[in-house]
Amino acid sequence: MTKKFTNGYALLISVDENSVPNWALPDVLKDVNALRDVLIHPQRCGYDPKKVRVIAGAKATRQGIFDGLAWLANNLAADTSGNATALVYYTGHGWRDPNRNPPEFYFIPYDVKPTSVAARALAARDFAAEVAALQPKRLFVVLDCCHAAGADVKDLTAIGNAISSAMPVQVVLANEAEATADITPTGGKDLSELALGAGRAILSSSQAAEKSWLRKDGSMSVFTYYLIEALTGHAQPAGGANEVLVSDVMSHVYRNVPKLVQAERNQPQHPDYQVSGNFPVALLLGGKGLAAGQAAPDPLQSPKPSARAIKITVGDGVAIVGDNNLAAGAGGVVVGGSVGGSITTAVQPKPHKPRLR
């Protein structure tokens, strides 16, 4: 029987489009789609597709993000198991407003305009307050966003003076002192506080002013690729494990992201995290886990569906076909190999027997 990560809920936010065309980040949609595919696959993470929501494109407005958080809150409120796990993933631009004292950090949704950035952007403190109010038993927040100058980076380019001081969202996670001094208004709440309490974790793609790089093959970001690798068994959990722990994910991206970025870009990128307690965030290969010596699968290759037998009846013949079986009954015909053109089947008449008078 196929297992499910029954009480897992995920909100995946991708600000891949923008009302200002030059601010668009089309590549981040690859990240969120690949993550969703892995989460909901029954032979991977085992999330119920109805409990995973993607907000992307023109729907990733400030209000759209709040609506997504409200959807997640409603699902968690309806879960009476007391065992819910919530995953909140964000990929897109971030901006620090230097005109505030202390400066305040914002996410940049689809509907931000150059002339009204602060009015239309999503303040990190407001985002943090909404997420903190969710109160599942376990909460995992993943942030993959930054600013940079290169064409192959998740980049804020050609944006003029309005957000020329853009800073990566990861600044709020570098350390508590820096976060408080850099983006949190007096009496406000920053994202680092989301890690307080048991069963809480925040994972960021890079530290402070570092860039968050894309893979050279253009498939997706380096960080999200290794996040998905960890979710598909590459974090090498202890033998017999049938779930992916948040510690597996943290350690895997922490070890591998810097090495690939250094090799491909000769640049630094160091994921940062804060965690309180250790907890499962997904099933490991549909709950089957990895056998001793078994290689973990390609993280981006969807496994083949389970073999299914199909019974076909044509006249007096019966054929049963499937990935693992092939049989034909009396009068049945099995055709193999590459077949083209038309195939016509008909019931052959029975031989005529003359009646004796």
C-alpha positions as CSV (number, residue, x, y, z in Angstrom):
1,M,0.0,0.0,0.0
2,T,1.3,3.5,-0.9
3,K,2.0,5.6,2.2
4,K,1.4,9.3,2.4
5,F,2.9,12.1,4.5
6,T,-0.6,12.6,5.7
7,N,-0.3,15.7,7.8
8,G,2.1,17.5,5.6
9,Y,1.1,20.9,4.1
10,A,3.1,23.1,1.8
11,L,2.8,26.6,0.4
12,L,5.3,27.3,-2.4
13,I,5.7,30.9,-3.5
14,S,7.5,31.8,-6.8
15,V,7.7,35.5,-7.8
16,D,8.9,34.6,-11.3
17,E,6.9,37.3,-13.2
18,N,6.7,41.0,-12.4
19,S,4.5,43.9,-13.6
20,V,7.9,45.5,-14.4
21,P,9.2,43.2,-17.1
22,N,12.9,43.8,-16.3
23,W,12.3,42.5,-12.8
24,A,11.1,39.1,-13.9
25,L,12.9,36.0,-12.7
26,P,11.5,33.2,-15.1
27,D,14.0,30.6,-13.9
28,V,12.6,30.5,-10.4
29,L,9.4,28.9,-11.7
30,K,11.6,25.9,-12.5
31,D,12.6,25.7,-8.8
32,V,9.0,25.8,-7.5
33,N,7.6,23.3,-10.1
34,A,10.4,20.8,-9.5
35,L,9.9,21.1,-5.7
36,R,6.2,20.6,-6.0
37,D,6.7,17.5,-8.2
38,V,8.9,15.9,-5.7
39,L,6.7,16.7,-2.7
40,I,3.5,15.3,-4.2
41,H,5.0,12.2,-5.8
42,P,3.9,9.0,-4.0
43,Q,7.3,7.4,-4.5
44,R,9.1,10.5,-3.2
45,C,7.9,12.8,-0.4
46,G,4.3,11.5,-0.3
47,Y,2.4,14.8,0.3
48,D,-1.2,14.9,-0.7
49,P,-1.5,17.1,-3.8
50,K,-4.6,18.8,-2.3
51,K,-2.4,20.0,0.6
52,V,0.3,21.6,-1.6
53,R,-0.4,25.0,-3.2
54,V,1.8,26.9,-5.6
55,I,1.5,30.7,-6.0
56,A,3.3,31.9,-9.1
57,G,3.2,34.3,-12.0
58,A,0.7,37.2,-11.8
59,K,-0.9,35.6,-8.8
60,A,2.2,36.2,-6.6
61,T,1.0,39.6,-5.6
62,R,1.2,40.9,-2.0
63,Q,-2.4,40.0,-1.5
64,G,-1.9,36.7,-3.3
65,I,0.8,35.7,-0.9
66,F,-1.4,36.7,2.1
67,D,-4.2,34.6,0.6
68,G,-1.8,31.6,0.3
69,L,-0.9,31.9,3.9
70,A,-4.6,32.1,4.8
71,W,-5.2,28.9,2.8
72,L,-2.4,27.2,4.8
73,A,-3.7,28.5,8.1
74,N,-7.2,27.2,7.3
75,N,-5.8,23.7,6.4
76,L,-3.8,23.6,9.6
77,A,-6.8,24.7,11.7
78,A,-8.8,21.9,10.1
79,D,-6.2,19.3,11.0
80,T,-7.1,17.9,14.3
81,S,-4.3,15.4,14.5
82,G,-2.0,17.6,16.5
83,N,0.8,16.3,14.2
84,A,0.8,18.8,11.3
85,T,4.0,19.8,9.5
86,A,4.0,23.1,7.4
87,L,6.5,23.9,4.7
88,V,6.7,27.5,3.5
89,Y,9.0,28.1,0.5
90,Y,9.7,31.5,-1.1
91,T,11.8,32.3,-4.1
92,G,12.0,35.8,-5.7
93,H,13.5,39.2,-5.0
94,G,14.1,41.0,-1.7
95,W,14.8,44.6,-1.0
96,R,16.1,46.6,2.0
97,D,14.7,50.1,2.3
98,P,17.7,52.3,3.4
99,N,15.5,55.3,4.0
100,R,14.0,53.8,7.2
101,N,15.9,53.9,10.5
102,P,16.6,51.2,11.2
103,P,16.3,49.9,7.6
104,E,13.4,47.6,6.8
105,F,13.4,44.5,4.7
106,Y,10.7,43.6,2.1
107,F,9.8,40.8,-0.3
108,I,9.1,42.0,-3.8
109,P,5.8,40.5,-5.1
110,Y,4.4,40.7,-8.6
111,D,2.5,44.0,-8.3
112,V,5.3,46.2,-7.0
113,K,5.9,49.4,-9.0
114,P,9.2,51.4,-9.1
115,T,7.3,54.5,-7.8
116,S,5.7,52.7,-4.9
117,V,8.0,50.0,-3.7
118,A,7.5,50.4,0.0
119,A,3.7,50.8,-0.3
120,R,3.2,47.6,-2.4
121,A,6.1,45.4,-1.2
122,L,5.6,42.8,1.6
123,A,7.5,43.7,4.7
124,A,9.5,40.8,6.2
125,R,8.0,41.6,9.6
126,D,4.4,41.2,8.3
127,F,5.3,38.0,6.5
128,A,7.0,36.7,9.7
129,A,3.9,37.6,11.8
130,E,1.6,35.7,9.4
131,V,3.8,32.6,9.3
132,A,4.3,32.7,13.1
133,A,0.6,32.6,13.6
134,L,0.2,29.3,11.7
135,Q,1.3,27.3,14.8
136,P,1.6,23.8,13.3
137,K,3.5,21.2,15.4
138,R,6.4,21.6,13.0
139,L,7.3,24.5,10.8
140,F,10.0,24.6,8.1
141,V,10.6,27.9,6.3
142,V,12.8,27.9,3.2
143,L,14.0,31.1,1.5
144,D,15.8,31.2,-1.8
145,C,16.3,34.8,-2.9
146,C,18.9,37.5,-3.3
147,H,20.2,40.3,-5.4
148,A,23.3,40.2,-7.7
149,A,24.8,41.8,-10.7
150,G,25.4,38.8,-13.0
151,A,23.0,37.5,-15.7
152,D,23.1,34.0,-14.2
153,V,22.1,35.1,-10.7
154,K,18.7,35.7,-9.2
155,D,19.2,39.4,-10.0
156,L,17.6,42.8,-9.5
157,T,18.7,44.6,-12.7
158,A,17.6,47.8,-14.5
159,I,15.5,48.9,-11.6
160,G,16.8,52.5,-11.2
161,N,17.2,54.3,-8.0
162,A,13.9,53.0,-6.5
163,I,15.5,49.8,-5.2
164,S,19.2,50.3,-5.9
165,S,20.0,49.4,-2.3
166,A,18.5,45.9,-2.6
167,M,19.9,43.3,-0.2
168,P,19.3,39.6,0.0
169,V,16.6,38.4,2.3
170,Q,19.2,36.1,3.9
171,V,20.5,39.1,5.9
172,V,17.7,38.4,8.4
173,L,19.1,35.0,9.0
174,A,22.8,35.6,9.2
175,N,22.8,36.1,13.0
176,E,20.4,37.5,15.5
177,A,22.3,40.7,16.2
178,E,22.7,41.6,12.5
179,A,19.0,40.8,11.8
180,T,17.8,43.1,14.6
181,A,20.1,45.9,13.6
182,D,19.5,45.7,9.9
183,I,15.9,45.1,9.2
184,T,13.7,45.0,12.3
185,P,11.9,48.2,13.3
186,T,11.7,48.9,17.0
187,G,9.2,46.5,18.5
188,G,9.0,44.6,15.3
189,K,9.4,40.9,14.6
190,D,12.0,39.5,12.2
191,L,12.1,36.1,10.4
192,S,14.8,34.7,12.7
193,E,12.2,34.6,15.5
194,L,10.3,32.0,13.5
195,A,12.9,29.4,14.6
196,L,12.1,29.9,18.3
197,G,10.3,27.1,20.0
198,A,10.3,23.3,19.4
199,G,9.9,22.0,15.9
200,R,10.9,25.2,14.1
201,A,13.5,25.6,11.3
202,I,14.5,28.3,8.8
203,L,16.8,27.5,5.9
204,S,18.3,30.3,3.7
205,S,20.1,29.9,0.4
206,S,23.0,32.2,1.3
207,Q,24.5,34.4,4.0
208,A,24.3,38.2,4.2
209,A,25.5,39.8,1.0
210,E,26.3,36.6,-0.9
211,K,24.5,35.8,-4.2
212,S,22.2,32.9,-4.8
213,W,23.4,31.3,-8.0
214,L,21.7,29.3,-10.7
215,R,23.2,26.1,-12.0
216,K,25.2,26.5,-15.2
217,D,23.0,24.0,-17.0
218,G,20.1,26.4,-16.5
219,S,17.9,23.8,-14.9
220,M,17.3,25.6,-11.6
221,S,19.1,27.3,-8.7
222,V,22.0,25.5,-7.0
223,F,20.3,25.7,-3.6
224,T,16.9,24.3,-4.6
225,Y,18.6,21.5,-6.6
226,Y,20.4,20.3,-3.4
227,L,17.2,20.8,-1.4
228,I,15.4,18.4,-3.7
229,E,18.4,16.0,-3.6
230,A,18.1,15.9,0.1
231,L,14.4,15.1,-0.2
232,T,15.1,12.2,-2.5
233,G,17.6,10.4,-0.3
234,H,20.9,11.9,-1.2
235,A,21.4,13.2,2.4
236,Q,22.4,9.7,3.3
237,P,20.2,9.2,6.4
238,A,20.9,6.4,8.8
239,G,20.1,2.9,7.5
240,G,16.5,2.0,7.8
241,A,15.2,5.6,7.8
242,N,11.8,6.0,6.0
243,E,11.5,9.8,6.6
244,V,13.6,12.8,5.6
245,L,14.6,14.8,8.7
246,V,15.1,18.5,8.7
247,S,18.7,17.9,9.9
248,D,19.3,15.8,6.7
249,V,18.2,18.7,4.5
250,M,20.2,21.3,6.5
251,S,23.4,19.3,6.4
252,H,23.1,18.3,2.7
253,V,22.6,21.8,1.3
254,Y,25.2,23.2,3.8
255,R,27.9,20.8,2.5
256,N,27.1,20.8,-1.2
257,V,26.0,24.3,-2.3
258,P,29.3,26.0,-1.5
259,K,31.3,23.4,-3.4
260,L,29.3,23.6,-6.6
261,V,29.1,27.4,-6.7
262,Q,32.8,27.6,-6.1
263,A,33.5,25.1,-8.9
264,E,31.1,26.6,-11.4
265,R,31.3,30.3,-10.5
266,N,34.4,30.7,-8.3
267,Q,32.1,32.6,-5.9
268,P,31.0,32.1,-2.3
269,Q,27.6,30.9,-1.4
270,H,26.9,29.4,2.1
271,P,23.4,28.4,3.1
272,D,22.4,29.5,6.6
273,Y,20.0,28.0,9.0
274,Q,18.4,28.2,12.4
275,V,16.7,25.2,13.9
276,S,15.1,24.2,17.1
277,G,14.6,20.4,17.5
278,N,14.8,17.8,14.7
279,F,11.7,16.5,12.9
280,P,10.6,14.8,9.7
281,V,9.6,17.0,6.7
282,A,8.7,14.3,4.2
283,L,8.7,10.6,3.5
284,L,11.9,9.1,2.1
285,L,11.1,7.4,-1.3
286,G,7.5,6.9,-0.5
287,G,8.3,5.6,3.0
288,K,10.4,2.7,1.7
289,G,13.7,4.4,2.5
290,L,17.0,3.3,1.0
291,A,18.3,-0.2,1.4
292,A,21.9,-0.7,2.5
293,G,24.1,0.0,-0.5
294,Q,21.2,1.3,-2.6
295,A,22.0,4.4,-4.7
296,A,19.6,7.4,-4.3
297,P,17.6,8.2,-7.5
298,D,18.1,11.1,-9.8
299,P,16.4,14.0,-7.9
300,L,14.7,15.4,-11.0
301,Q,13.7,12.2,-12.7
302,S,10.2,11.1,-11.9
303,P,10.0,7.3,-11.1
304,K,8.0,5.1,-13.4
305,P,4.4,4.4,-12.2
306,S,3.8,1.0,-10.6
307,A,3.1,-1.8,-13.0
308,R,-0.5,-2.3,-13.8
309,A,-2.1,-5.3,-15.5
310,I,-4.6,-4.6,-18.3
311,K,-7.1,-7.2,-19.5
312,I,-8.1,-7.1,-23.1
313,T,-10.8,-9.3,-24.5
314,V,-11.2,-9.7,-28.3
315,G,-13.7,-12.3,-29.3
316,D,-12.7,-15.6,-27.8
317,G,-9.1,-14.4,-27.0
318,V,-7.9,-12.8,-23.8
319,A,-4.6,-10.9,-23.4
320,I,-3.2,-9.7,-20.1
321,V,-0.4,-7.2,-20.4
322,G,1.6,-5.0,-18.0
323,D,5.1,-3.9,-17.1
324,N,5.8,-7.3,-15.4
325,N,3.6,-9.7,-17.2
326,L,2.4,-10.8,-20.6
327,A,0.0,-13.6,-21.3
328,A,-2.6,-14.6,-23.8
329,G,-5.5,-17.0,-23.5
330,A,-6.9,-19.3,-26.1
331,G,-7.3,-17.6,-29.4
332,G,-5.4,-14.5,-28.2
333,V,-2.7,-12.8,-30.1
334,V,0.3,-10.9,-28.6
335,V,2.0,-8.3,-30.8
336,G,5.4,-7.0,-29.7
337,G,8.0,-4.5,-31.0
338,S,7.3,-1.3,-32.9
339,V,3.9,-1.4,-34.5
340,G,2.6,1.2,-37.0
341,G,-0.4,1.6,-39.2
342,S,-3.8,0.3,-38.4
343,I,-4.7,-2.9,-36.6
344,T,-8.1,-4.5,-37.3
345,T,-9.4,-7.2,-35.1
346,A,-12.5,-9.3,-35.7
347,V,-14.2,-12.3,-34.3
348,Q,-13.6,-15.3,-36.6
349,P,-16.7,-17.2,-37.4
350,K,-17.0,-20.7,-36.1
351,P,-16.7,-23.5,-38.7
352,H,-20.1,-24.5,-40.2
353,K,-21.1,-28.1,-39.3
354,P,-23.9,-29.6,-41.5
355,R,-26.9,-30.8,-39.6
356,L,-27.9,-34.5,-40.0
357,R,-31.5,-35.1,-41.0
